């Protein structure tokens, strides 16, 4: 990043500057009595992973405004590694859309499965409240998360 980009938050930023990856191991405290990851815990991790990308893009605090439809396609079990990949897809005047893809890896069986995908909307804020058109721009929407 150039010095000019750091000084002016409205300079467009490429998607690669905000891409994030978060990894979690499913522990017994994260699971139901059958040993499967709780849906609410996964939703929490999706929110955190999305916030990482939004923070990196806006270079400020962000809050979650919304999350779209969420399906759980395959379960993650105790001992599995959950990989969450996120990136900013598009920036609007006062908000940004972040895509998150979730994978589960069973490193003992050397297999990986797609667990879920979601789009989240974040708003950059500071002590004065939401920003007005200060988040910058990453270009057109990229469609489905590309991670």
OpenMM code with the backbone's topology and positions (N, CA, C; nanometers):
from openmm import Vec3, app, unit

residues = "UNK UNK UNK UNK UNK UNK UNK UNK UNK UNK UNK UNK UNK UNK UNK UNK UNK UNK UNK UNK UNK UNK UNK UNK UNK UNK UNK UNK UNK UNK UNK UNK UNK UNK UNK UNK UNK UNK UNK UNK UNK UNK UNK UNK UNK UNK UNK UNK UNK UNK UNK UNK UNK UNK UNK UNK UNK UNK UNK UNK UNK UNK UNK UNK UNK UNK UNK UNK UNK UNK UNK UNK UNK UNK UNK UNK UNK UNK UNK UNK UNK UNK UNK UNK UNK UNK UNK UNK UNK UNK UNK UNK UNK UNK UNK UNK UNK UNK UNK UNK UNK UNK UNK UNK UNK UNK UNK UNK UNK UNK UNK UNK UNK UNK UNK UNK UNK UNK UNK UNK UNK UNK UNK UNK UNK UNK UNK UNK UNK UNK UNK UNK UNK UNK UNK UNK UNK UNK UNK UNK UNK UNK UNK UNK UNK UNK UNK".split()
positions = [
    Vec3(0.0851, -0.1172, 0.0000),
    Vec3(0.0000, 0.0000, 0.0000),
    Vec3(0.0893, 0.1230, 0.0000),
    Vec3(0.0544, 0.2196, -0.0799),
    Vec3(0.1320, 0.3423, -0.0873),
    Vec3(0.0947, 0.4359, 0.0267),
    Vec3(0.1808, 0.5337, 0.0501),
    Vec3(0.1552, 0.6308, 0.1553),
    Vec3(0.0291, 0.7107, 0.1249),
    Vec3(0.0036, 0.7368, -0.0030),
    Vec3(-0.1143, 0.8115, -0.0435),
    Vec3(-0.2420, 0.7360, -0.0083),
    Vec3(-0.2419, 0.6031, -0.0259),
    Vec3(-0.3593, 0.5222, 0.0059),
    Vec3(-0.3864, 0.5211, 0.1557),
    Vec3(-0.2813, 0.5234, 0.2360),
    Vec3(-0.2996, 0.5250, 0.3810),
    Vec3(-0.3555, 0.6586, 0.4272),
    Vec3(-0.3178, 0.7666, 0.3606),
    Vec3(-0.3622, 0.9002, 0.4009),
    Vec3(-0.5044, 0.9309, 0.3547),
    Vec3(-0.5482, 0.8696, 0.2457),
    Vec3(-0.6809, 0.8972, 0.1917),
    Vec3(-0.7646, 0.7697, 0.1931),
    Vec3(-0.8607, 0.7566, 0.2863),
    Vec3(-0.9384, 0.6333, 0.2948),
    Vec3(-1.0345, 0.6112, 0.1785),
    Vec3(-1.0523, 0.7085, 0.0901),
    Vec3(-1.1462, 0.6936, -0.0211),
    Vec3(-1.0823, 0.6394, -0.1476),
    Vec3(-0.9513, 0.6169, -0.1457),
    Vec3(-0.8843, 0.5578, -0.2613),
    Vec3(-0.9276, 0.4112, -0.2723),
    Vec3(-0.9701, 0.3660, -0.3921),
    Vec3(-1.0137, 0.2271, -0.4084),
    Vec3(-0.9050, 0.1288, -0.3659),
    Vec3(-0.9484, 0.0178, -0.3086),
    Vec3(-0.8564, -0.0865, -0.2636),
    Vec3(-0.8923, -0.2166, -0.3335),
    Vec3(-0.7939, -0.2926, -0.3758),
    Vec3(-0.8246, -0.4213, -0.4404),
    Vec3(-0.8751, -0.5236, -0.3380),
    Vec3(-0.9499, -0.6221, -0.3852),
    Vec3(-1.0052, -0.7266, -0.2999),
    Vec3(-0.8951, -0.7989, -0.2233),
    Vec3(-0.7828, -0.8235, -0.2873),
    Vec3(-0.6757, -0.9009, -0.2237),
    Vec3(-0.6239, -0.8357, -0.0949),
    Vec3(-0.6412, -0.7041, -0.0822),
    Vec3(-0.5950, -0.6358, 0.0392),
    Vec3(-0.6810, -0.6688, 0.1606),
    Vec3(-0.8029, -0.7171, 0.1388),
    Vec3(-0.8912, -0.7432, 0.2525),
    Vec3(-0.9212, -0.8915, 0.2724),
    Vec3(-0.8728, -0.9770, 0.1851),
    Vec3(-0.9015, -1.1197, 0.1998),
    Vec3(-0.8458, -1.1708, 0.3322),
    Vec3(-0.9250, -1.2527, 0.3987),
    Vec3(-0.8867, -1.3037, 0.5302),
    Vec3(-0.9175, -1.4526, 0.5387),
    Vec3(-0.8443, -1.5186, 0.6249),
    Vec3(-0.8701, -1.6596, 0.6533),
    Vec3(-0.8637, -1.6795, 0.8035),
    Vec3(-0.9613, -1.7503, 0.8546),
    Vec3(-0.9692, -1.7791, 0.9970),
    Vec3(-0.9863, -1.9298, 1.0135),
    Vec3(-0.9164, -1.9885, 1.1076),
    Vec3(-0.9237, -2.1325, 1.1303),
    Vec3(-0.9657, -2.1603, 1.2740),
    Vec3(-1.0518, -2.2579, 1.2909),
    Vec3(-1.0986, -2.2990, 1.4240),
    Vec3(-1.1033, -2.4507, 1.4288),
    Vec3(-1.0657, -2.5068, 1.5427),
    Vec3(-1.0831, -2.6504, 1.5654),
    Vec3(-1.2112, -2.6680, 1.6448),
    Vec3(-1.2959, -2.7594, 1.6009),
    Vec3(-1.4218, -2.7849, 1.6709),
    Vec3(-1.3894, -2.8615, 1.7993),
    Vec3(-1.4196, -2.7997, 1.9120),
    Vec3(-1.3967, -2.8592, 2.0434),
    Vec3(-1.5294, -2.9062, 2.1019),
    Vec3(-1.5266, -2.9906, 2.2047),
    Vec3(-1.6527, -3.0397, 2.2636),
    Vec3(-1.7478, -2.9279, 2.3068),
    Vec3(-1.6960, -2.8156, 2.3518),
    Vec3(-1.7800, -2.7038, 2.3937),
    Vec3(-1.8534, -2.6393, 2.2757),
    Vec3(-1.8057, -2.6631, 2.1522),
    Vec3(-1.8665, -2.6066, 2.0313),
    Vec3(-1.9716, -2.6988, 1.9702),
    Vec3(-1.9932, -2.8151, 2.0296),
    Vec3(-2.0731, -2.9192, 1.9649),
    Vec3(-2.1982, -2.9559, 2.0448),
    Vec3(-2.2932, -3.0177, 1.9727),
    Vec3(-2.4140, -3.0708, 2.0362),
    Vec3(-2.3840, -3.2092, 2.0943),
    Vec3(-2.4814, -3.2753, 2.1589),
    Vec3(-2.4549, -3.4075, 2.2178),
    Vec3(-2.4125, -3.5154, 2.1178),
    Vec3(-2.4395, -3.4923, 1.9880),
    Vec3(-2.3981, -3.5890, 1.8858),
    Vec3(-2.2587, -3.5603, 1.8311),
    Vec3(-2.1933, -3.4557, 1.8829),
    Vec3(-2.0575, -3.4231, 1.8404),
    Vec3(-2.0489, -3.3361, 1.7168),
    Vec3(-2.1623, -3.2810, 1.6712),
    Vec3(-2.1641, -3.1932, 1.5533),
    Vec3(-2.1577, -3.0472, 1.5972),
    Vec3(-2.0897, -2.9663, 1.5180),
    Vec3(-2.0753, -2.8233, 1.5459),
    Vec3(-2.2120, -2.7571, 1.5565),
    Vec3(-2.2319, -2.6760, 1.6597),
    Vec3(-2.3565, -2.6011, 1.6762),
    Vec3(-2.3683, -2.4953, 1.5673),
    Vec3(-2.4882, -2.4811, 1.5099),
    Vec3(-2.5108, -2.3829, 1.4044),
    Vec3(-2.4843, -2.2407, 1.4516),
    Vec3(-2.5223, -2.2098, 1.5741),
    Vec3(-2.4998, -2.0760, 1.6277),
    Vec3(-2.3524, -2.0431, 1.6411),
    Vec3(-2.2706, -2.1438, 1.6746),
    Vec3(-2.1253, -2.1215, 1.6851),
    Vec3(-2.0686, -2.0923, 1.5466),
    Vec3(-2.1152, -2.1673, 1.4451),
    Vec3(-2.0687, -2.1419, 1.3087),
    Vec3(-2.1096, -2.0024, 1.2632),
    Vec3(-2.2320, -1.9616, 1.2958),
    Vec3(-2.2763, -1.8266, 1.2596),
    Vec3(-2.1870, -1.7217, 1.3251),
    Vec3(-2.1486, -1.7432, 1.4496),
    Vec3(-2.0587, -1.6511, 1.5195),
    Vec3(-1.9243, -1.6430, 1.4476),
    Vec3(-1.8695, -1.7585, 1.4088),
    Vec3(-1.7418, -1.7596, 1.3383),
    Vec3(-1.7527, -1.6913, 1.2023),
    Vec3(-1.8650, -1.7107, 1.1316),
    Vec3(-1.8863, -1.6442, 1.0025),
    Vec3(-1.8864, -1.4929, 1.0220),
    Vec3(-1.9531, -1.4461, 1.1254),
    Vec3(-1.9579, -1.3027, 1.1547),
    Vec3(-1.8180, -1.2482, 1.1830),
    Vec3(-1.7394, -1.3203, 1.2611),
    Vec3(-1.6020, -1.2768, 1.2910),
    Vec3(-1.5150, -1.2740, 1.1649),
    Vec3(-1.5247, -1.3787, 1.0829),
    Vec3(-1.4453, -1.3849, 0.9598),
    Vec3(-1.4832, -1.2713, 0.8653),
    Vec3(-1.6122, -1.2431, 0.8530),
    Vec3(-1.6560, -1.1316, 0.7691),
    Vec3(-1.6060, -0.9983, 0.8226),
    Vec3(-1.6100, -0.9822, 0.9536),
    Vec3(-1.5623, -0.8577, 1.0152),
    Vec3(-1.4134, -0.8368, 0.9895),
    Vec3(-1.3344, -0.9447, 0.9867),
    Vec3(-1.1907, -0.9313, 0.9575),
    Vec3(-1.1689, -0.8639, 0.8224),
    Vec3(-1.2384, -0.9132, 0.7202),
    Vec3(-1.2232, -0.8548, 0.5867),
    Vec3(-1.2735, -0.7109, 0.5834),
    Vec3(-1.3864, -0.6841, 0.6487),
    Vec3(-1.4424, -0.5484, 0.6509),
    Vec3(-1.3503, -0.4513, 0.7246),
    Vec3(-1.2919, -0.4960, 0.8360),
    Vec3(-1.1946, -0.4130, 0.9094),
    Vec3(-1.0752, -0.3798, 0.8208),
    Vec3(-1.0218, -0.4818, 0.7545),
    Vec3(-0.9055, -0.4598, 0.6683),
    Vec3(-0.9365, -0.3624, 0.5559),
    Vec3(-1.0564, -0.3716, 0.5008),
    Vec3(-1.0916, -0.2840, 0.3896),
    Vec3(-1.1144, -0.1406, 0.4351),
    Vec3(-1.1948, -0.1233, 0.5389),
    Vec3(-1.2308, 0.0119, 0.5827),
    Vec3(-1.1250, 0.0745, 0.6713),
    Vec3(-1.0376, -0.0096, 0.7268),
    Vec3(-0.9359, 0.0366, 0.8210),
    Vec3(-1.0001, 0.1104, 0.9383),
    Vec3(-1.1125, 0.0545, 0.9837),
    Vec3(-1.1827, 0.1137, 1.0968),
    Vec3(-1.2715, 0.0081, 1.1599),
    Vec3(-1.3391, 0.0443, 1.2678),
    Vec3(-1.4336, -0.0462, 1.3308),
    Vec3(-1.5539, -0.0653, 1.2397),
    Vec3(-1.6119, -0.1847, 1.2444),
    Vec3(-1.7316, -0.2126, 1.1662),
    Vec3(-1.8329, -0.2853, 1.2534),
    Vec3(-1.9598, -0.2742, 1.2157),
    Vec3(-2.0657, -0.3506, 1.2811),
    Vec3(-2.1427, -0.4266, 1.1746),
    Vec3(-2.1980, -0.5395, 1.2135),
    Vec3(-2.2769, -0.6210, 1.1222),
    Vec3(-2.4154, -0.5600, 1.1076),
    Vec3(-2.4558, -0.5329, 0.9841),
    Vec3(-2.5887, -0.4790, 0.9576),
    Vec3(-2.6863, -0.5910, 0.9220),
    Vec3(-2.6384, -0.6916, 0.8470),
    Vec3(-2.7268, -0.8021, 0.8100),
    Vec3(-2.6452, -0.9211, 0.7624),
    Vec3(-2.7122, -1.0357, 0.7592),
    Vec3(-2.6554, -1.1574, 0.7013),
    Vec3(-2.7660, -1.2211, 0.6178),
    Vec3(-2.7273, -1.2750, 0.5018),
    Vec3(-2.8297, -1.3330, 0.4149),
    Vec3(-2.8650, -1.4740, 0.4592),
    Vec3(-2.9406, -1.5421, 0.3765),
    Vec3(-2.9830, -1.6803, 0.3998),
    Vec3(-2.8614, -1.7685, 0.4275),
    Vec3(-2.8755, -1.8588, 0.5217),
    Vec3(-2.7634, -1.9440, 0.5600),
    Vec3(-2.8099, -2.0886, 0.5648),
    Vec3(-2.7453, -2.1747, 0.4874),
    Vec3(-2.7726, -2.3185, 0.4900),
    Vec3(-2.6503, -2.3903, 0.5439),
    Vec3(-2.6733, -2.5005, 0.6127),
    Vec3(-2.5650, -2.5847, 0.6614),
    Vec3(-2.5685, -2.7121, 0.5779),
    Vec3(-2.4727, -2.7274, 0.4862),
    Vec3(-2.4754, -2.8362, 0.3899),
    Vec3(-2.4148, -2.9657, 0.4413),
    Vec3(-2.3148, -2.9554, 0.5242),
    Vec3(-2.2507, -3.0752, 0.5774),
    Vec3(-2.2036, -3.0445, 0.7192),
    Vec3(-2.2114, -3.1385, 0.8089),
    Vec3(-2.1727, -3.1091, 0.9472),
    Vec3(-2.0209, -3.1097, 0.9665),
    Vec3(-1.9784, -3.0370, 1.0667),
    Vec3(-1.8405, -3.0438, 1.1151),
    Vec3(-1.8487, -3.1096, 1.2521),
    Vec3(-1.7531, -3.1946, 1.2820),
    Vec3(-1.7563, -3.2700, 1.4072),
    Vec3(-1.6377, -3.2341, 1.4968),
    Vec3(-1.6504, -3.2734, 1.6222),
    Vec3(-1.5428, -3.2476, 1.7186),
    Vec3(-1.4121, -3.3021, 1.6614),
    Vec3(-1.3100, -3.2182, 1.6645),
    Vec3(-1.1784, -3.2553, 1.6116),
    Vec3(-1.1527, -3.2066, 1.4707),
    Vec3(-1.2595, -3.1687, 1.3974),
    Vec3(-1.2427, -3.1178, 1.2612),
    Vec3(-1.1859, -2.9760, 1.2635),
    Vec3(-1.1190, -2.9390, 1.1569),
    Vec3(-1.0683, -2.8034, 1.1380),
    Vec3(-1.1652, -2.7286, 1.0475),
    Vec3(-1.2160, -2.6148, 1.0949),
    Vec3(-1.3077, -2.5319, 1.0166),
    Vec3(-1.2281, -2.4143, 0.9614),
    Vec3(-1.2340, -2.3955, 0.8296),
    Vec3(-1.1609, -2.2887, 0.7615),
    Vec3(-1.2626, -2.1905, 0.7050),
    Vec3(-1.2520, -2.0637, 0.7446),
    Vec3(-1.3440, -1.9592, 0.6985),
    Vec3(-1.2639, -1.8595, 0.6165),
    Vec3(-1.3029, -1.8396, 0.4897),
    Vec3(-1.2340, -1.7464, 0.4007),
    Vec3(-1.3292, -1.6336, 0.3648),
    Vec3(-1.2823, -1.5108, 0.3780),
    Vec3(-1.3698, -1.3956, 0.3548),
    Vec3(-1.3011, -1.2908, 0.2691),
    Vec3(-1.3842, -1.2138, 0.1962),
    Vec3(-1.3328, -1.1008, 0.1189),
    Vec3(-1.4458, -1.0018, 0.0939),
    Vec3(-1.4071, -0.8762, 0.0781),
    Vec3(-1.5046, -0.7717, 0.0461),
    Vec3(-1.5414, -0.7873, -0.1003),
    Vec3(-1.6716, -0.7995, -0.1287),
    Vec3(-1.7189, -0.8148, -0.2665),
    Vec3(-1.7527, -0.6818, -0.3313),
    Vec3(-1.8123, -0.5927, -0.2528),
    Vec3(-1.8536, -0.4642, -0.3090),
    Vec3(-1.8716, -0.3642, -0.1960),
    Vec3(-1.8427, -0.2376, -0.2285),
    Vec3(-1.8572, -0.1293, -0.1313),
    Vec3(-1.9577, -0.0294, -0.1853),
    Vec3(-2.0488, 0.0113, -0.0993),
    Vec3(-2.1526, 0.1079, -0.1341),
    Vec3(-2.1243, 0.2388, -0.0603),
    Vec3(-2.2198, 0.3314, -0.0604),
    Vec3(-2.1977, 0.4611, 0.0042),
    Vec3(-2.1743, 0.4508, 0.1536),
    Vec3(-2.2523, 0.3684, 0.2221),
    Vec3(-2.2399, 0.3617, 0.3675),
    Vec3(-2.2214, 0.2203, 0.4197),
    Vec3(-2.2072, 0.1239, 0.3308),
    Vec3(-2.1933, -0.0149, 0.3750),
    Vec3(-2.1062, -0.0934, 0.2780),
    Vec3(-2.0710, -0.2147, 0.3169),
    Vec3(-1.9932, -0.3031, 0.2300),
    Vec3(-2.0443, -0.4451, 0.2437),
    Vec3(-2.0400, -0.5187, 0.1330),
    Vec3(-2.0820, -0.6578, 0.1311),
    Vec3(-1.9582, -0.7463, 0.1378),
    Vec3(-1.9620, -0.8437, 0.2278),
    Vec3(-1.8510, -0.9358, 0.2459),
    Vec3(-1.9018, -1.0778, 0.2226),
    Vec3(-1.8285, -1.1553, 0.1449),
    Vec3(-1.8616, -1.2961, 0.1234),
    Vec3(-1.7743, -1.3835, 0.2112),
    Vec3(-1.8348, -1.4862, 0.2708),
    Vec3(-1.7609, -1.5816, 0.3548),
    Vec3(-1.7934, -1.7221, 0.3071),
    Vec3(-1.6902, -1.8015, 0.2820),
    Vec3(-1.7063, -1.9426, 0.2493),
    Vec3(-1.6454, -2.0232, 0.3628),
    Vec3(-1.7149, -2.1291, 0.4022),
    Vec3(-1.6711, -2.2128, 0.5140),
    Vec3(-1.6448, -2.3543, 0.4638),
    Vec3(-1.5293, -2.4064, 0.5019),
    Vec3(-1.4890, -2.5422, 0.4663),
    Vec3(-1.4570, -2.6179, 0.5944),
    Vec3(-1.4781, -2.7476, 0.5938),
    Vec3(-1.4352, -2.8312, 0.7053),
    Vec3(-1.3296, -2.9270, 0.6519),
    Vec3(-1.2219, -2.9382, 0.7266),
    Vec3(-1.1135, -3.0289, 0.6891),
    Vec3(-1.0986, -3.1352, 0.7968),
    Vec3(-1.1023, -3.2584, 0.7541),
    Vec3(-1.0674, -3.3675, 0.8430),
    Vec3(-0.9246, -3.4043, 0.8057),
    Vec3(-0.8310, -3.3506, 0.8829),
    Vec3(-0.6900, -3.3674, 0.8469),
    Vec3(-0.6424, -3.5109, 0.8676),
    Vec3(-0.7124, -3.5924, 0.9480),
    Vec3(-0.6749, -3.7332, 0.9638),
    Vec3(-0.7130, -3.8134, 0.8402),
    Vec3(-0.8294, -3.7824, 0.7806),
    Vec3(-0.8751, -3.8523, 0.6598),
    Vec3(-0.8314, -3.7800, 0.5327),
    Vec3(-0.7674, -3.6634, 0.5450),
    Vec3(-0.7213, -3.5834, 0.4317),
    Vec3(-0.8358, -3.5520, 0.3343),
    Vec3(-0.9489, -3.5003, 0.3915),
    Vec3(-1.0617, -3.4619, 0.3079),
    Vec3(-1.1123, -3.3250, 0.3497),
    Vec3(-1.1715, -3.2549, 0.2527),
    Vec3(-1.2253, -3.1211, 0.2760),
    Vec3(-1.3646, -3.1128, 0.2148),
    Vec3(-1.4605, -3.0497, 0.2884),
    Vec3(-1.5973, -3.0365, 0.2386),
    Vec3(-1.6457, -2.8931, 0.2593),
    Vec3(-1.7300, -2.8457, 0.1667),
    Vec3(-1.7887, -2.7120, 0.1767),
    Vec3(-1.9043, -2.7189, 0.2760),
    Vec3(-1.8985, -2.6373, 0.3805),
    Vec3(-1.9991, -2.6383, 0.4857),
    Vec3(-2.1077, -2.5352, 0.4609),
    Vec3(-2.0686, -2.4125, 0.4262),
    Vec3(-2.1656, -2.3039, 0.4148),
    Vec3(-2.1031, -2.1858, 0.3415),
    Vec3(-2.1882, -2.0969, 0.2910),
    Vec3(-2.1464, -1.9685, 0.2341),
    Vec3(-2.2454, -1.8631, 0.2790),
    Vec3(-2.1996, -1.7405, 0.2927),
    Vec3(-2.2896, -1.6333, 0.3345),
    Vec3(-2.2388, -1.4999, 0.2838),
    Vec3(-2.3332, -1.4090, 0.2628),
    Vec3(-2.3008, -1.2693, 0.2376),
    Vec3(-2.3437, -1.1904, 0.3602),
    Vec3(-2.2570, -1.1028, 0.4066),
    Vec3(-2.2868, -1.0174, 0.5205),
    Vec3(-2.2709, -0.8726, 0.4788),
    Vec3(-2.3469, -0.7852, 0.5403),
    Vec3(-2.3345, -0.6420, 0.5169),
    Vec3(-2.2797, -0.5783, 0.6435),
    Vec3(-2.1744, -0.4992, 0.6279),
    Vec3(-2.1113, -0.4297, 0.7400),
    Vec3(-2.1158, -0.2799, 0.7168),
    Vec3(-2.1191, -0.2050, 0.8249),
    Vec3(-2.1146, -0.0601, 0.8214),
    Vec3(-1.9949, -0.0166, 0.9055),
    Vec3(-1.9101, 0.0699, 0.8496),
    Vec3(-1.7962, 0.1240, 0.9245),
    Vec3(-1.8467, 0.2314, 1.0192),
    Vec3(-1.7947, 0.2288, 1.1428),
    Vec3(-1.8373, 0.3264, 1.2434),
    Vec3(-1.7171, 0.3808, 1.3192),
    Vec3(-1.7392, 0.4919, 1.3879),
    Vec3(-1.6438, 0.5418, 1.4861),
    Vec3(-1.7254, 0.5953, 1.6031),
    Vec3(-1.6648, 0.6697, 1.6931),
    Vec3(-1.7360, 0.7203, 1.8106),
    Vec3(-1.8549, 0.8080, 1.7733),
    Vec3(-1.8495, 0.8703, 1.6549),
    Vec3(-1.9578, 0.9584, 1.6105),
    Vec3(-2.0709, 0.8814, 1.5424),
    Vec3(-2.0541, 0.7514, 1.5199),
    Vec3(-2.1576, 0.6715, 1.4539),
    Vec3(-2.1137, 0.6239, 1.3176),
    Vec3(-2.2104, 0.5820, 1.2323),
    Vec3(-2.1766, 0.5302, 1.0985),
    Vec3(-2.1072, 0.6342, 1.0116),
    Vec3(-2.0148, 0.5856, 0.9279),
    Vec3(-1.9455, 0.6728, 0.8336),
    Vec3(-2.0386, 0.7052, 0.7184),
    Vec3(-2.0176, 0.8167, 0.6563),
    Vec3(-2.0913, 0.8534, 0.5353),
    Vec3(-1.9944, 0.8489, 0.4176),
    Vec3(-2.0005, 0.7434, 0.3393),
    Vec3(-1.9192, 0.7288, 0.2178),
    Vec3(-1.7703, 0.7386, 0.2440),
    Vec3(-1.7222, 0.6770, 0.3525),
    Vec3(-1.5796, 0.6836, 0.3823),
    Vec3(-1.5109, 0.5489, 0.3717),
    Vec3(-1.5811, 0.4447, 0.3302),
    Vec3(-1.5223, 0.3114, 0.3317),
    Vec3(-1.4335, 0.2828, 0.2112),
    Vec3(-1.4344, 0.3623, 0.1063),
    Vec3(-1.3550, 0.3356, -0.0133),
    Vec3(-1.4311, 0.2456, -0.1082),
    Vec3(-1.3674, 0.2010, -0.2151),
    Vec3(-1.4354, 0.1192, -0.3138),
    Vec3(-1.3445, 0.0089, -0.3623),
    Vec3(-1.3994, -0.1099, -0.3744),
    Vec3(-1.3208, -0.2219, -0.4256),
    Vec3(-1.3680, -0.2632, -0.5641),
    Vec3(-1.4578, -0.1891, -0.6263),
    Vec3(-1.5012, -0.2207, -0.7614),
    Vec3(-1.6342, -0.2925, -0.7635),
    Vec3(-1.6653, -0.3539, -0.8767),
    Vec3(-1.7943, -0.4204, -0.8942),
    Vec3(-1.8016, -0.5478, -0.8130),
    Vec3(-1.9241, -0.5894, -0.7885),
    Vec3(-1.9462, -0.7128, -0.7144),
    Vec3(-1.8874, -0.8289, -0.7911),
    Vec3(-1.8289, -0.9189, -0.7185),
    Vec3(-1.7584, -1.0314, -0.7799),
    Vec3(-1.8450, -1.1551, -0.7968),
    Vec3(-1.9727, -1.1503, -0.7577),
    Vec3(-2.0566, -1.2690, -0.7636),
    Vec3(-2.0342, -1.3526, -0.6387),
    Vec3(-2.0347, -1.4841, -0.6528),
    Vec3(-2.0151, -1.5722, -0.5379),
    Vec3(-1.8755, -1.5513, -0.4806),
    Vec3(-1.8588, -1.5706, -0.3488),
    Vec3(-1.7251, -1.5603, -0.2918),
    Vec3(-1.6297, -1.6494, -0.3700),
    Vec3(-1.5137, -1.5971, -0.4048),
    Vec3(-1.4227, -1.6685, -0.4943),
    Vec3(-1.3157, -1.7460, -0.4214),
    Vec3(-1.3273, -1.7595, -0.2924),
    Vec3(-1.2209, -1.8249, -0.2161),
    Vec3(-1.2354, -1.9739, -0.2146),
] * unit.nanometer
topology = app.Topology()
chain = topology.addChain("A")
for resn in residues:
    res = topology.addResidue(resn, chain)
    for name in ("N", "CA", "C"):
        topology.addAtom(name, app.Element.getBySymbol(name[0]), res)
